[in-house]
Amino acid sequence: MKVEPTSIPGVLIVVPARYGDERGFFSETFRASALAAQGVTHSWAQDNHSMSGRRGVVRGLHFQAAPAAQAKLLRVVHGAILDVTVDIRRGSPTYGQHVAVELSSDNWRQLYVPVGMAHGFCTLTDRAEVLYKTSSEYAPETEGGLLWSDPALQIAWPVSPSEATVNARDQGWPGIAELQSPFSWEADR
């Protein structure tokens, strides 16, 4: 299992080995010690499975604040997504910057998203299934978001706002200039 840093400290690309033969393949998709070697030592509280039925579905950009702040570990088991993580830790040298990574059932990459990030994705295929672990259980009273299409974020989404399938809640989040982030660089390091 390879673990690669990204341009935002703490956001990691995880690439599990996949071994195939005439029967199919085998892959160890999670190993706590591989992440612990990169400083990821928390336990996981919940597993989620998301299915989007068509290309151009946008989910996010979401986060949960304390006391239920969430780190995530995501992988795609069918199809492909553009996965986006935005640093919203006040005072961070990468505040407002993002990492965009294609995750697919073909490339087998995973993305680790630490606490202090807004996270979302756009489907690149007509069917995309995402499995992800979270470090805290879902707590709707702590949920927040960032407007996915905010031009200030300069995210090169694969669909325009008029082409995307987005729910009303995700269309109503504030832009980065209006965001009252519950995270700070010093507190969340």
Helices and strands as residue ranges (DSSP letters): E 2-5, E 12-15, E 18-21, E 24-27, H 32-36, E 46-52, E 58-64, E 72-78, E 80-87, E 89-90, E 98-104, E 110-113, E 117-123, E 128-134, G 140-142, E 143-145, G 151-153, H 168-171, E 183-184
